Structures are given as structure tokens and as C-alpha cells.
Amino acid sequence: QEARAIISDLFLRDVCKSGFIFGNAFAEIVPDLFGGIEALRVLSPKGMYVKRDEYGAVLGYVQKAGPAKRVEFAPDEIAHFRFNVIGDSAYGYSMIGPLLTIIQNKLNMENAMMKLMERKANAPIHVKIGTPEEPATEGDIDTFASDLHSLNEKTEWVTDHRCQIDTVDFAGKLMNFQPYNEHFENQLVYGLEVPIVLLGRGAIPEGLATVQLEAFSRRITSLRLLVENTIEDKIFSRISKGRGHAEFEWEPQTEEDKWKEVEHILAVLSTGAVSATARVALMQKLETLLGVEAAQQPAA
């Protein structure tokens, strides 16, 4: 119960968010008067540094909040979550960092698209005045140009045979941004390892979509194991004082997974090659999954 109160969903969300953005998450372990843990505070990774000796052993942590502000922590006062670690590096690596150039290029392209839309959305008008037999004078051109300045959505034109009014058509003359937009989006999808089926893009066959979701699930499981290992090593060991084992419940079991487990237990029980102790454990698990309680046998 103490671990559940300290390690809340909000704490785990902050840890994972910092890990994805910066590659590292630092949680300050605030002790209580009895040698346990009173609270956990997630610190900004921007000003956190790891102190190590020449052999790679962690000597402590330093937080720099400014040129003159420096706070030092002992190794047991900080829980350091490292994501995407390479070799024996003291720090993890951001998942978003390698994609910053792609993101900036995509934003620049979208800004350019908006500028073109603003410039070309007004359908410019091209007016020809005069004919070879009756050429327009400079005064005629200036007068018509002055009328164009007061043009609005209710303006109607009545002219003689010497005036021809057309709109400038840009169809097929502007750059097609769609291939470039798809390229940048694909780079983001590949870099973040997010299944394209979750983005609602493309006609993905059902089999391929299933494979993508399974790979995504394994990726999430690996990140959860990374967080669990750090919590067990740095946090839960101090709460339990070496007694007990940590079990993590990341999300409720889906109905599909629940019924798969029920079918598996029933298949094992139907074989008959199960010991009495294992049968009791499986029956208890089955009761928990189905949400029922076995009828109590009357005392002899």
C-alpha cells in the first residue's frame, strides 16, 4: 500500500515523459524519519549531471539551476531512469532528439504552404484593355486600375468590347507538397516506432496491422521493464527493506486477453495431468478472472 501511494500514475507519466524527451528522468527520493520514503519528486533533466569515478561507479548527482546555484545529491537520493542507453554511458539518449531536424523541416514546409495559400487564394485578376484598332490610353488603364482597388465580393463588371477580364490560374504551376509531406511523416513514424495503423493512414492489411501492433506492444513492454528495474532497485528496496516482491499493474487486462487466459486454464485443467496443489491455484486464478467465488463447503 505504501509503494502504491508513493509510485502513482502521475509519477510514472512524468518519468516516461522526461525519458522520451530527454533520454533521462531523475526522481529525488525524499526520506522519512524511519528510513523509508516520504515522497518522490521528478526533477528537470536539463540541469542534472551524473558524477562518476574513473571506473564508472556513480559518486552522486549534481543539479545546476543557474551559474551560482548548485545542489548535490548522494547516489541513494536520486533514482535515475535511463532510456536508450548505449554501452556504459552515464546518460540515456532521447527518442525525439534525432527527429528534431525532421520536425523543423516539416514545420518550415507547412509555413511555406500557408504563405502560398495566403498569396494565391485571392485569385488575381488580369484585365486587358483596348484592341489593335482602338488602343487604350494611359488614362483608361489608370482608371480601371483604380476601380480594381475597391473590388469586393459584390462587384459586378460591365464593359465594352475592348475590355477582357480573366483570372490568373495557378493550377499545375505550384509545387506539389504531398510527396515531401509524406516523406517527413514517414520519417517521424519510423523514428518513433509508432505503427502506421494507429495513425489511420493507408490501407493496411489486417495481418500486417496485427504484426505492427504486436511489435508496438513488445516495445512498450521493454520500456516498462526498464522503469520497473529502476524502481525495484532504487525505490522498492527501501520501502520493503528486503522483504517482499514488487508486482507492477500498468493497465487493466483487456476482455480479449482475459478470455484467452481463461481458455488456457481450462485447457490445462482438462488434461488431468495437474497436481492437486496446481489445480487449486488454477481454480483460484479462474475464479479471479471470472469474478466469482467458489461455494464454501460446509464443515464436517
C-alpha positions as CSV (number, residue, x, y, z in Angstrom):
1,Q,0.0,0.0,0.0
2,E,2.9,2.4,0.8
3,A,4.5,1.7,-2.6
4,R,1.2,2.2,-4.4
5,A,0.7,5.6,-2.6
6,I,4.2,6.8,-3.5
7,I,4.6,5.4,-7.0
8,S,1.4,6.9,-8.5
9,D,0.3,7.0,-12.1
10,L,1.2,10.7,-12.4
11,F,4.8,9.9,-11.2
12,L,5.2,7.2,-13.8
13,R,3.8,9.5,-16.5
14,D,6.3,12.3,-15.6
15,V,9.1,9.8,-15.6
16,C,8.2,8.3,-19.0
17,K,7.7,11.8,-20.5
18,S,11.1,13.0,-19.4
19,G,12.7,9.8,-20.6
20,F,11.2,10.1,-24.1
21,I,12.1,13.8,-24.5
22,F,15.5,13.9,-22.8
23,G,16.5,10.2,-22.6
24,N,16.8,10.6,-18.8
25,A,14.5,11.0,-15.8
26,F,15.7,11.9,-12.3
27,A,13.5,11.4,-9.3
28,E,14.5,12.8,-5.9
29,I,13.9,10.3,-3.1
30,V,12.7,12.3,0.0
31,P,13.3,10.1,3.1
32,D,11.1,10.0,6.1
33,L,12.0,9.8,9.8
34,F,12.0,6.0,9.8
35,G,14.4,5.3,7.0
36,G,11.7,4.9,4.4
37,I,10.4,7.2,1.6
38,E,8.2,10.1,2.2
39,A,7.8,11.3,-1.4
40,L,9.3,11.2,-4.9
41,R,9.9,14.4,-6.8
42,V,10.6,14.3,-10.6
43,L,13.4,16.8,-11.4
44,S,14.0,18.5,-14.7
45,P,16.8,16.6,-16.6
46,K,18.1,19.9,-18.1
47,G,20.3,20.8,-15.1
48,M,21.1,17.3,-13.8
49,Y,24.5,15.7,-14.1
50,V,26.0,12.4,-13.0
51,K,29.2,12.3,-11.1
52,R,31.3,9.1,-11.7
53,D,34.8,7.9,-10.9
54,E,37.3,6.7,-13.4
55,Y,35.8,3.2,-13.2
56,G,32.2,4.3,-13.9
57,A,30.9,4.0,-10.4
58,V,28.3,6.7,-9.6
59,L,29.5,9.1,-6.9
60,G,26.5,11.3,-6.8
61,Y,24.3,13.7,-8.8
62,V,24.5,17.5,-9.3
63,Q,21.6,19.8,-10.1
64,K,22.5,23.2,-11.6
65,A,19.7,25.8,-11.6
66,G,22.0,28.7,-12.5
67,P,25.5,30.0,-12.5
68,A,25.6,30.2,-8.7
69,K,23.1,27.6,-7.7
70,R,24.3,24.1,-7.3
71,V,22.7,21.2,-5.4
72,E,24.4,17.9,-4.8
73,F,22.7,14.6,-4.1
74,A,24.1,11.3,-2.8
75,P,23.7,8.2,-5.0
76,D,20.8,6.9,-2.8
77,E,18.9,10.2,-3.0
78,I,18.2,10.0,-6.8
79,A,16.5,7.4,-8.9
80,H,18.0,7.8,-12.4
81,F,15.9,6.3,-15.2
82,R,18.0,5.9,-18.4
83,F,16.3,5.3,-21.8
84,N,18.1,4.0,-24.9
85,V,21.5,3.6,-23.2
86,I,24.5,2.9,-25.4
87,G,27.3,0.9,-23.8
88,D,28.4,2.2,-20.4
89,S,27.2,5.8,-20.9
90,A,26.1,7.6,-17.8
91,Y,23.1,9.0,-19.7
92,G,20.4,7.8,-21.9
93,Y,19.5,9.2,-25.3
94,S,16.3,10.9,-26.3
95,M,13.9,9.3,-28.7
96,I,12.9,12.7,-30.1
97,G,16.3,14.2,-30.3
98,P,17.3,12.5,-33.7
99,L,14.0,13.7,-35.1
100,L,14.3,17.4,-34.3
101,T,15.7,18.2,-37.8
102,I,12.8,16.3,-39.4
103,I,10.2,18.1,-37.2
104,Q,11.8,21.5,-38.0
105,N,11.8,20.8,-41.8
106,K,8.2,19.7,-41.6
107,L,7.2,22.9,-39.8
108,N,9.1,25.0,-42.3
109,M,7.3,23.3,-45.2
110,E,3.9,23.9,-43.6
111,N,4.8,27.6,-43.1
112,A,5.7,27.8,-46.8
113,M,2.4,26.2,-47.7
114,M,0.5,28.7,-45.7
115,K,2.3,31.6,-47.3
116,L,1.4,30.3,-50.8
117,M,-2.2,29.8,-49.8
118,E,-2.5,33.3,-48.5
119,R,-0.9,34.7,-51.6
120,K,-2.8,32.7,-54.2
121,A,-6.2,32.3,-52.5
122,N,-7.4,35.7,-53.8
123,A,-7.5,34.6,-57.5
124,P,-5.7,37.6,-59.0
125,I,-7.4,39.3,-62.0
126,H,-5.8,40.1,-65.3
127,V,-7.5,42.8,-67.3
128,K,-6.7,43.6,-70.9
129,I,-8.0,47.0,-72.2
130,G,-8.1,48.1,-75.8
131,T,-7.6,46.5,-79.2
132,P,-5.1,47.0,-82.0
133,E,-7.7,49.2,-83.8
134,E,-8.7,51.1,-80.6
135,P,-5.7,51.0,-78.2
136,A,-6.3,52.1,-74.6
137,T,-4.9,55.3,-73.3
138,E,-2.8,55.6,-70.2
139,G,-5.8,57.3,-68.5
140,D,-8.1,54.4,-69.4
141,I,-5.6,52.0,-67.7
142,D,-5.2,54.1,-64.6
143,T,-9.0,54.5,-64.2
144,F,-9.6,50.8,-64.4
145,A,-6.7,50.0,-62.0
146,S,-8.3,52.4,-59.5
147,D,-11.6,50.5,-59.8
148,L,-9.8,47.3,-59.0
149,H,-8.5,48.6,-55.7
150,S,-12.1,48.9,-54.4
151,L,-13.0,45.4,-55.6
152,N,-15.2,43.3,-53.2
153,E,-17.3,40.2,-53.3
154,K,-20.3,42.2,-54.6
155,T,-18.5,43.8,-57.5
156,E,-20.0,43.2,-61.0
157,W,-18.4,44.3,-64.3
158,V,-20.0,45.9,-67.3
159,T,-17.6,46.8,-70.1
160,D,-17.5,47.3,-73.9
161,H,-15.8,45.1,-76.5
162,R,-12.4,46.5,-75.8
163,C,-12.1,45.0,-72.3
164,Q,-11.2,41.4,-71.5
165,I,-11.2,40.2,-67.8
166,D,-9.6,36.9,-66.8
167,T,-8.3,35.3,-63.6
168,V,-4.8,34.0,-63.2
169,D,-4.9,30.2,-63.0
170,F,-2.2,28.6,-60.9
171,A,-3.3,25.0,-61.4
172,G,-0.4,22.8,-62.2
173,K,2.1,25.7,-61.8
174,L,2.7,25.4,-58.0
175,M,4.9,22.9,-56.2
176,N,3.2,19.7,-55.1
177,F,4.0,19.3,-51.4
178,Q,2.3,16.0,-50.9
179,P,5.3,13.8,-51.6
180,Y,7.5,15.8,-49.2
181,N,4.9,15.8,-46.5
182,E,4.5,12.0,-46.7
183,H,8.3,11.7,-46.6
184,F,8.6,13.8,-43.4
185,E,5.7,11.9,-41.8
186,N,7.2,8.6,-42.6
187,Q,10.5,9.6,-41.0
188,L,8.6,10.5,-37.8
189,V,6.7,7.2,-37.9
190,Y,9.9,5.2,-38.3
191,G,11.8,7.2,-35.7
192,L,9.1,7.0,-33.0
193,E,8.3,3.3,-33.9
194,V,4.6,4.1,-33.9
195,P,2.5,1.7,-36.0
196,I,1.1,3.5,-39.0
197,V,-2.2,1.7,-38.5
198,L,-2.7,3.7,-35.3
199,L,-2.4,6.9,-37.3
200,G,-5.2,5.9,-39.6
201,R,-3.1,6.2,-42.7
202,G,-3.1,4.0,-45.7
203,A,-4.9,0.7,-46.5
204,I,-3.1,-1.7,-44.1
205,P,-4.0,-5.4,-44.5
206,E,-5.3,-6.9,-41.3
207,G,-2.4,-9.3,-40.9
208,L,0.2,-6.5,-41.2
209,A,-1.7,-4.3,-38.8
210,T,-1.7,-7.2,-36.3
211,V,2.1,-7.6,-36.6
212,Q,2.6,-3.9,-36.2
213,L,0.5,-3.7,-33.0
214,E,2.3,-6.8,-31.6
215,A,5.7,-5.1,-32.3
216,F,4.5,-1.9,-30.7
217,S,3.3,-3.9,-27.6
218,R,6.7,-5.5,-27.3
219,R,8.4,-2.1,-27.5
220,I,6.1,-0.8,-24.7
221,T,6.9,-3.8,-22.6
222,S,10.6,-3.3,-22.9
223,L,10.2,0.3,-21.8
224,R,8.1,-0.8,-18.8
225,L,10.7,-3.3,-17.8
226,L,13.4,-0.5,-17.8
227,V,11.2,1.6,-15.5
228,E,10.4,-1.4,-13.3
229,N,14.1,-2.4,-12.8
230,T,15.0,1.1,-11.6
231,I,12.0,1.3,-9.3
232,E,12.8,-2.1,-7.7
233,D,16.5,-1.2,-7.3
234,K,16.2,2.4,-6.1
235,I,12.8,2.7,-4.6
236,F,11.0,-0.5,-3.7
237,S,14.1,-2.0,-1.9
238,R,14.0,0.9,0.6
239,I,10.2,0.5,1.2
240,S,10.3,-3.2,1.6
241,K,13.7,-3.3,3.4
242,G,14.5,-6.5,1.6
243,R,11.1,-8.2,2.3
244,G,8.6,-8.9,-0.4
245,H,8.5,-8.6,-4.2
246,A,7.2,-5.8,-6.4
247,E,4.3,-6.5,-8.8
248,F,3.5,-3.8,-11.4
249,E,0.0,-3.3,-12.8
250,W,0.4,-1.0,-15.8
251,E,-3.1,-1.3,-17.1
252,P,-6.3,-3.4,-16.7
253,Q,-6.4,-6.7,-18.6
254,T,-8.5,-6.5,-21.7
255,E,-11.5,-8.7,-22.1
256,E,-9.8,-10.5,-25.0
257,D,-6.7,-11.3,-23.0
258,K,-8.8,-12.3,-20.0
259,W,-10.8,-14.9,-22.1
260,K,-7.6,-16.2,-23.7
261,E,-6.2,-16.8,-20.2
262,V,-9.5,-18.5,-19.2
263,E,-9.4,-20.8,-22.2
264,H,-5.8,-21.7,-21.5
265,I,-6.5,-22.6,-17.8
266,L,-9.5,-24.7,-18.9
267,A,-7.3,-26.5,-21.4
268,V,-4.7,-27.3,-18.8
269,L,-7.3,-28.5,-16.3
270,S,-8.9,-30.7,-18.9
271,T,-5.7,-32.7,-19.4
272,G,-6.0,-34.2,-16.0
273,A,-2.2,-34.1,-15.6
274,V,-2.2,-31.5,-12.9
275,S,-1.3,-31.9,-9.3
276,A,-3.8,-31.2,-6.5
277,T,-1.9,-28.1,-5.4
278,A,-1.6,-26.7,-9.0
279,R,-5.3,-27.5,-9.6
280,V,-6.3,-25.4,-6.6
281,A,-4.1,-22.5,-7.7
282,L,-5.6,-22.6,-11.2
283,M,-9.1,-22.7,-9.9
284,Q,-8.4,-19.7,-7.7
285,K,-7.0,-17.9,-10.7
286,L,-10.0,-18.9,-12.8
287,E,-12.4,-17.5,-10.1
288,T,-10.5,-14.2,-10.0
289,L,-10.7,-13.9,-13.8
290,L,-14.4,-14.7,-13.9
291,G,-15.2,-12.6,-10.8
292,V,-16.9,-15.4,-8.9
293,E,-16.3,-17.1,-5.6
294,A,-16.4,-20.8,-5.1
295,A,-19.2,-22.1,-2.8
296,Q,-17.9,-22.8,0.7
297,Q,-18.1,-26.4,1.6
298,P,-19.9,-27.0,5.0
299,A,-17.7,-28.1,7.8
300,A,-17.8,-31.8,8.7
